[in-house]
Amino acid sequence: MAIFDKLNEMAKNIGDKTSDVIEITKLSGKVSSERSAAAEELKKIGEHYYQLFASGGEVAPEVLELCRSAKAHFDAANEAQTEIEKIKAGEETPAAEAAPAAPAALKCPSCGAANAAGTKFCQNCGMKLDAN
């Protein structure tokens, strides 16, 4: 009888562990699903602040640099897309036109960082730049 008791106990342990694995799998799926939903909500928050920035609205200083960086990436992507369209259309771009001379950089009076011409605030420290 002792062997049957041990087998019964082992079967019970296996059943308990199987139930635990099933429950953990369900909960892991829920964790993944909830984190994905939270990431989507955070993405919407970011898009909201970027749209506010793009429309000329005032955004918090903590967000401003991120918005500027995102805009620079969008601008670079748009320039590359324009080049793709020119190539597809069969337009030839002279070498000088393909790599235009960079406009004179504005030096930040506060931190000394170089900023693109037309920039109103330093990309490094946020100081207002004088375009003179």
PyMOL commands that place a pseudoatom at each C-alpha (Angstrom):
pseudoatom trace, name=CA, resn=MET, resi=1, chain=A, elem=C, hetatm=0, pos=[0.000, 0.000, 0.000]
pseudoatom trace, name=CA, resn=ALA, resi=2, chain=A, elem=C, hetatm=0, pos=[2.865, 2.367, 0.674]
pseudoatom trace, name=CA, resn=ILE, resi=3, chain=A, elem=C, hetatm=0, pos=[3.846, 2.319, -2.991]
pseudoatom trace, name=CA, resn=PHE, resi=4, chain=A, elem=C, hetatm=0, pos=[0.315, 3.298, -4.015]
pseudoatom trace, name=CA, resn=ASP, resi=5, chain=A, elem=C, hetatm=0, pos=[0.346, 6.138, -1.492]
pseudoatom trace, name=CA, resn=LYS, resi=6, chain=A, elem=C, hetatm=0, pos=[3.649, 7.397, -2.940]
pseudoatom trace, name=CA, resn=LEU, resi=7, chain=A, elem=C, hetatm=0, pos=[2.316, 7.123, -6.492]
pseudoatom trace, name=CA, resn=ASN, resi=8, chain=A, elem=C, hetatm=0, pos=[-0.842, 8.947, -5.463]
pseudoatom trace, name=CA, resn=GLU, resi=9, chain=A, elem=C, hetatm=0, pos=[1.209, 11.698, -3.791]
pseudoatom trace, name=CA, resn=MET, resi=10, chain=A, elem=C, hetatm=0, pos=[3.451, 12.012, -6.882]
pseudoatom trace, name=CA, resn=ALA, resi=11, chain=A, elem=C, hetatm=0, pos=[0.400, 12.240, -9.139]
pseudoatom trace, name=CA, resn=LYS, resi=12, chain=A, elem=C, hetatm=0, pos=[-1.078, 14.911, -6.876]
pseudoatom trace, name=CA, resn=ASN, resi=13, chain=A, elem=C, hetatm=0, pos=[2.203, 16.875, -6.967]
pseudoatom trace, name=CA, resn=ILE, resi=14, chain=A, elem=C, hetatm=0, pos=[2.335, 16.597, -10.753]
pseudoatom trace, name=CA, resn=GLY, resi=15, chain=A, elem=C, hetatm=0, pos=[-1.279, 17.768, -10.976]
pseudoatom trace, name=CA, resn=ASP, resi=16, chain=A, elem=C, hetatm=0, pos=[-0.555, 20.713, -8.685]
pseudoatom trace, name=CA, resn=LYS, resi=17, chain=A, elem=C, hetatm=0, pos=[2.538, 21.676, -10.686]
pseudoatom trace, name=CA, resn=THR, resi=18, chain=A, elem=C, hetatm=0, pos=[0.580, 21.405, -13.943]
pseudoatom trace, name=CA, resn=SER, resi=19, chain=A, elem=C, hetatm=0, pos=[-2.117, 23.677, -12.522]
pseudoatom trace, name=CA, resn=ASP, resi=20, chain=A, elem=C, hetatm=0, pos=[0.563, 26.123, -11.423]
pseudoatom trace, name=CA, resn=VAL, resi=21, chain=A, elem=C, hetatm=0, pos=[2.164, 26.110, -14.880]
pseudoatom trace, name=CA, resn=ILE, resi=22, chain=A, elem=C, hetatm=0, pos=[-1.211, 26.722, -16.522]
pseudoatom trace, name=CA, resn=GLU, resi=23, chain=A, elem=C, hetatm=0, pos=[-1.968, 29.585, -14.129]
pseudoatom trace, name=CA, resn=ILE, resi=24, chain=A, elem=C, hetatm=0, pos=[1.489, 31.101, -14.625]
pseudoatom trace, name=CA, resn=THR, resi=25, chain=A, elem=C, hetatm=0, pos=[1.063, 30.887, -18.397]
pseudoatom trace, name=CA, resn=LYS, resi=26, chain=A, elem=C, hetatm=0, pos=[-2.311, 32.640, -18.190]
pseudoatom trace, name=CA, resn=LEU, resi=27, chain=A, elem=C, hetatm=0, pos=[-0.905, 35.357, -15.922]
pseudoatom trace, name=CA, resn=SER, resi=28, chain=A, elem=C, hetatm=0, pos=[2.184, 35.801, -18.112]
pseudoatom trace, name=CA, resn=GLY, resi=29, chain=A, elem=C, hetatm=0, pos=[-0.133, 36.365, -21.076]
pseudoatom trace, name=CA, resn=LYS, resi=30, chain=A, elem=C, hetatm=0, pos=[-2.056, 38.941, -19.079]
pseudoatom trace, name=CA, resn=VAL, resi=31, chain=A, elem=C, hetatm=0, pos=[1.189, 40.692, -18.029]
pseudoatom trace, name=CA, resn=SER, resi=32, chain=A, elem=C, hetatm=0, pos=[2.297, 40.851, -21.654]
pseudoatom trace, name=CA, resn=SER, resi=33, chain=A, elem=C, hetatm=0, pos=[-1.099, 42.085, -22.833]
pseudoatom trace, name=CA, resn=GLU, resi=34, chain=A, elem=C, hetatm=0, pos=[-1.344, 44.773, -20.142]
pseudoatom trace, name=CA, resn=ARG, resi=35, chain=A, elem=C, hetatm=0, pos=[2.206, 46.003, -20.798]
pseudoatom trace, name=CA, resn=SER, resi=36, chain=A, elem=C, hetatm=0, pos=[1.464, 46.202, -24.498]
pseudoatom trace, name=CA, resn=ALA, resi=37, chain=A, elem=C, hetatm=0, pos=[-1.712, 48.202, -23.794]
pseudoatom trace, name=CA, resn=ALA, resi=38, chain=A, elem=C, hetatm=0, pos=[0.225, 50.535, -21.484]
pseudoatom trace, name=CA, resn=ALA, resi=39, chain=A, elem=C, hetatm=0, pos=[2.880, 51.044, -24.179]
pseudoatom trace, name=CA, resn=GLU, resi=40, chain=A, elem=C, hetatm=0, pos=[0.145, 51.985, -26.669]
pseudoatom trace, name=CA, resn=GLU, resi=41, chain=A, elem=C, hetatm=0, pos=[-1.244, 54.545, -24.213]
pseudoatom trace, name=CA, resn=LEU, resi=42, chain=A, elem=C, hetatm=0, pos=[2.234, 56.000, -23.658]
pseudoatom trace, name=CA, resn=LYS, resi=43, chain=A, elem=C, hetatm=0, pos=[2.660, 56.221, -27.421]
pseudoatom trace, name=CA, resn=LYS, resi=44, chain=A, elem=C, hetatm=0, pos=[-0.585, 58.225, -27.624]
pseudoatom trace, name=CA, resn=ILE, resi=45, chain=A, elem=C, hetatm=0, pos=[0.674, 60.557, -24.875]
pseudoatom trace, name=CA, resn=GLY, resi=46, chain=A, elem=C, hetatm=0, pos=[3.896, 61.116, -26.798]
pseudoatom trace, name=CA, resn=GLU, resi=47, chain=A, elem=C, hetatm=0, pos=[2.020, 61.750, -30.038]
pseudoatom trace, name=CA, resn=HIS, resi=48, chain=A, elem=C, hetatm=0, pos=[-0.199, 64.263, -28.227]
pseudoatom trace, name=CA, resn=TYR, resi=49, chain=A, elem=C, hetatm=0, pos=[2.777, 66.238, -26.938]
pseudoatom trace, name=CA, resn=TYR, resi=50, chain=A, elem=C, hetatm=0, pos=[4.527, 66.108, -30.297]
pseudoatom trace, name=CA, resn=GLN, resi=51, chain=A, elem=C, hetatm=0, pos=[1.403, 67.433, -32.039]
pseudoatom trace, name=CA, resn=LEU, resi=52, chain=A, elem=C, hetatm=0, pos=[1.207, 70.196, -29.439]
pseudoatom trace, name=CA, resn=PHE, resi=53, chain=A, elem=C, hetatm=0, pos=[4.871, 71.052, -30.136]
pseudoatom trace, name=CA, resn=ALA, resi=54, chain=A, elem=C, hetatm=0, pos=[4.394, 70.879, -33.928]
pseudoatom trace, name=CA, resn=SER, resi=55, chain=A, elem=C, hetatm=0, pos=[1.399, 73.221, -33.796]
pseudoatom trace, name=CA, resn=GLY, resi=56, chain=A, elem=C, hetatm=0, pos=[3.438, 75.822, -31.904]
pseudoatom trace, name=CA, resn=GLY, resi=57, chain=A, elem=C, hetatm=0, pos=[1.954, 75.065, -28.520]
pseudoatom trace, name=CA, resn=GLU, resi=58, chain=A, elem=C, hetatm=0, pos=[3.965, 75.270, -25.356]
pseudoatom trace, name=CA, resn=VAL, resi=59, chain=A, elem=C, hetatm=0, pos=[5.348, 72.006, -24.012]
pseudoatom trace, name=CA, resn=ALA, resi=60, chain=A, elem=C, hetatm=0, pos=[7.183, 71.295, -20.774]
pseudoatom trace, name=CA, resn=PRO, resi=61, chain=A, elem=C, hetatm=0, pos=[10.974, 71.787, -20.904]
pseudoatom trace, name=CA, resn=GLU, resi=62, chain=A, elem=C, hetatm=0, pos=[11.460, 68.071, -20.140]
pseudoatom trace, name=CA, resn=VAL, resi=63, chain=A, elem=C, hetatm=0, pos=[9.543, 67.206, -23.324]
pseudoatom trace, name=CA, resn=LEU, resi=64, chain=A, elem=C, hetatm=0, pos=[10.859, 70.007, -25.527]
pseudoatom trace, name=CA, resn=GLU, resi=65, chain=A, elem=C, hetatm=0, pos=[14.226, 68.405, -26.305]
pseudoatom trace, name=CA, resn=LEU, resi=66, chain=A, elem=C, hetatm=0, pos=[12.572, 65.099, -27.172]
pseudoatom trace, name=CA, resn=CYS, resi=67, chain=A, elem=C, hetatm=0, pos=[10.146, 66.894, -29.502]
pseudoatom trace, name=CA, resn=ARG, resi=68, chain=A, elem=C, hetatm=0, pos=[13.010, 68.730, -31.193]
pseudoatom trace, name=CA, resn=SER, resi=69, chain=A, elem=C, hetatm=0, pos=[14.902, 65.493, -31.642]
pseudoatom trace, name=CA, resn=ALA, resi=70, chain=A, elem=C, hetatm=0, pos=[11.817, 63.779, -33.090]
pseudoatom trace, name=CA, resn=LYS, resi=71, chain=A, elem=C, hetatm=0, pos=[11.333, 66.703, -35.489]
pseudoatom trace, name=CA, resn=ALA, resi=72, chain=A, elem=C, hetatm=0, pos=[14.941, 66.414, -36.649]
pseudoatom trace, name=CA, resn=HIS, resi=73, chain=A, elem=C, hetatm=0, pos=[14.369, 62.719, -37.350]
pseudoatom trace, name=CA, resn=PHE, resi=74, chain=A, elem=C, hetatm=0, pos=[11.126, 63.470, -39.235]
pseudoatom trace, name=CA, resn=ASP, resi=75, chain=A, elem=C, hetatm=0, pos=[12.909, 66.162, -41.274]
pseudoatom trace, name=CA, resn=ALA, resi=76, chain=A, elem=C, hetatm=0, pos=[15.759, 63.801, -42.161]
pseudoatom trace, name=CA, resn=ALA, resi=77, chain=A, elem=C, hetatm=0, pos=[13.285, 61.092, -43.147]
pseudoatom trace, name=CA, resn=ASN, resi=78, chain=A, elem=C, hetatm=0, pos=[11.356, 63.553, -45.326]
pseudoatom trace, name=CA, resn=GLU, resi=79, chain=A, elem=C, hetatm=0, pos=[14.558, 64.673, -47.051]
pseudoatom trace, name=CA, resn=ALA, resi=80, chain=A, elem=C, hetatm=0, pos=[15.516, 61.058, -47.736]
pseudoatom trace, name=CA, resn=GLN, resi=81, chain=A, elem=C, hetatm=0, pos=[11.997, 60.341, -49.041]
pseudoatom trace, name=CA, resn=THR, resi=82, chain=A, elem=C, hetatm=0, pos=[12.279, 63.322, -51.396]
pseudoatom trace, name=CA, resn=GLU, resi=83, chain=A, elem=C, hetatm=0, pos=[15.568, 61.937, -52.709]
pseudoatom trace, name=CA, resn=ILE, resi=84, chain=A, elem=C, hetatm=0, pos=[13.941, 58.524, -53.226]
pseudoatom trace, name=CA, resn=GLU, resi=85, chain=A, elem=C, hetatm=0, pos=[11.133, 60.131, -55.211]
pseudoatom trace, name=CA, resn=LYS, resi=86, chain=A, elem=C, hetatm=0, pos=[13.651, 62.042, -57.347]
pseudoatom trace, name=CA, resn=ILE, resi=87, chain=A, elem=C, hetatm=0, pos=[15.565, 58.851, -58.076]
pseudoatom trace, name=CA, resn=LYS, resi=88, chain=A, elem=C, hetatm=0, pos=[12.364, 56.970, -58.963]
pseudoatom trace, name=CA, resn=ALA, resi=89, chain=A, elem=C, hetatm=0, pos=[11.311, 59.821, -61.246]
pseudoatom trace, name=CA, resn=GLY, resi=90, chain=A, elem=C, hetatm=0, pos=[14.642, 59.571, -63.021]
pseudoatom trace, name=CA, resn=GLU, resi=91, chain=A, elem=C, hetatm=0, pos=[15.790, 63.012, -61.991]
pseudoatom trace, name=CA, resn=GLU, resi=92, chain=A, elem=C, hetatm=0, pos=[19.502, 63.339, -61.691]
pseudoatom trace, name=CA, resn=THR, resi=93, chain=A, elem=C, hetatm=0, pos=[20.811, 65.246, -58.727]
pseudoatom trace, name=CA, resn=PRO, resi=94, chain=A, elem=C, hetatm=0, pos=[24.106, 67.025, -59.287]
pseudoatom trace, name=CA, resn=ALA, resi=95, chain=A, elem=C, hetatm=0, pos=[26.725, 66.196, -56.672]
pseudoatom trace, name=CA, resn=ALA, resi=96, chain=A, elem=C, hetatm=0, pos=[26.667, 69.752, -55.338]
pseudoatom trace, name=CA, resn=GLU, resi=97, chain=A, elem=C, hetatm=0, pos=[22.893, 69.608, -54.965]
pseudoatom trace, name=CA, resn=ALA, resi=98, chain=A, elem=C, hetatm=0, pos=[22.962, 66.170, -53.363]
pseudoatom trace, name=CA, resn=ALA, resi=99, chain=A, elem=C, hetatm=0, pos=[25.182, 67.435, -50.564]
pseudoatom trace, name=CA, resn=PRO, resi=100, chain=A, elem=C, hetatm=0, pos=[24.335, 71.095, -49.997]
pseudoatom trace, name=CA, resn=ALA, resi=101, chain=A, elem=C, hetatm=0, pos=[26.710, 73.180, -47.966]
pseudoatom trace, name=CA, resn=ALA, resi=102, chain=A, elem=C, hetatm=0, pos=[25.657, 73.306, -44.363]
pseudoatom trace, name=CA, resn=PRO, resi=103, chain=A, elem=C, hetatm=0, pos=[24.361, 76.698, -43.279]
pseudoatom trace, name=CA, resn=ALA, resi=104, chain=A, elem=C, hetatm=0, pos=[26.440, 78.575, -40.762]
pseudoatom trace, name=CA, resn=ALA, resi=105, chain=A, elem=C, hetatm=0, pos=[25.989, 77.138, -37.309]
pseudoatom trace, name=CA, resn=LEU, resi=106, chain=A, elem=C, hetatm=0, pos=[24.890, 79.268, -34.379]
pseudoatom trace, name=CA, resn=LYS, resi=107, chain=A, elem=C, hetatm=0, pos=[27.123, 78.932, -31.347]
pseudoatom trace, name=CA, resn=CYS, resi=108, chain=A, elem=C, hetatm=0, pos=[25.304, 78.853, -28.014]
pseudoatom trace, name=CA, resn=PRO, resi=109, chain=A, elem=C, hetatm=0, pos=[26.516, 81.660, -25.730]
pseudoatom trace, name=CA, resn=SER, resi=110, chain=A, elem=C, hetatm=0, pos=[25.816, 79.481, -22.707]
pseudoatom trace, name=CA, resn=CYS, resi=111, chain=A, elem=C, hetatm=0, pos=[27.333, 76.075, -23.479]
pseudoatom trace, name=CA, resn=GLY, resi=112, chain=A, elem=C, hetatm=0, pos=[29.158, 76.711, -26.773]
pseudoatom trace, name=CA, resn=ALA, resi=113, chain=A, elem=C, hetatm=0, pos=[27.301, 73.982, -28.695]
pseudoatom trace, name=CA, resn=ALA, resi=114, chain=A, elem=C, hetatm=0, pos=[26.863, 74.420, -32.452]
pseudoatom trace, name=CA, resn=ASN, resi=115, chain=A, elem=C, hetatm=0, pos=[23.239, 74.684, -33.581]
pseudoatom trace, name=CA, resn=ALA, resi=116, chain=A, elem=C, hetatm=0, pos=[21.766, 74.768, -37.091]
pseudoatom trace, name=CA, resn=ALA, resi=117, chain=A, elem=C, hetatm=0, pos=[20.964, 78.164, -38.586]
pseudoatom trace, name=CA, resn=GLY, resi=118, chain=A, elem=C, hetatm=0, pos=[17.422, 79.229, -37.798]
pseudoatom trace, name=CA, resn=THR, resi=119, chain=A, elem=C, hetatm=0, pos=[17.385, 77.375, -34.486]
pseudoatom trace, name=CA, resn=LYS, resi=120, chain=A, elem=C, hetatm=0, pos=[15.735, 79.460, -31.794]
pseudoatom trace, name=CA, resn=PHE, resi=121, chain=A, elem=C, hetatm=0, pos=[16.902, 77.440, -28.791]
pseudoatom trace, name=CA, resn=CYS, resi=122, chain=A, elem=C, hetatm=0, pos=[20.119, 75.539, -28.138]
pseudoatom trace, name=CA, resn=GLN, resi=123, chain=A, elem=C, hetatm=0, pos=[19.723, 71.836, -28.891]
pseudoatom trace, name=CA, resn=ASN, resi=124, chain=A, elem=C, hetatm=0, pos=[22.082, 71.066, -26.020]
pseudoatom trace, name=CA, resn=CYS, resi=125, chain=A, elem=C, hetatm=0, pos=[21.041, 73.281, -23.098]
pseudoatom trace, name=CA, resn=GLY, resi=126, chain=A, elem=C, hetatm=0, pos=[17.803, 74.984, -24.262]
pseudoatom trace, name=CA, resn=MET, resi=127, chain=A, elem=C, hetatm=0, pos=[19.167, 78.542, -24.019]
pseudoatom trace, name=CA, resn=LYS, resi=128, chain=A, elem=C, hetatm=0, pos=[17.463, 81.059, -26.338]
pseudoatom trace, name=CA, resn=LEU, resi=129, chain=A, elem=C, hetatm=0, pos=[19.744, 81.781, -29.290]
pseudoatom trace, name=CA, resn=ASP, resi=130, chain=A, elem=C, hetatm=0, pos=[20.205, 85.173, -30.896]
pseudoatom trace, name=CA, resn=ALA, resi=131, chain=A, elem=C, hetatm=0, pos=[19.952, 84.735, -34.682]
pseudoatom trace, name=CA, resn=ASN, resi=132, chain=A, elem=C, hetatm=0, pos=[22.048, 87.879, -35.385]
for i in range(1, 132): cmd.bond("trace and resi %d" % i, "trace and resi %d" % (i + 1))
show_as sticks, trace
zoom trace
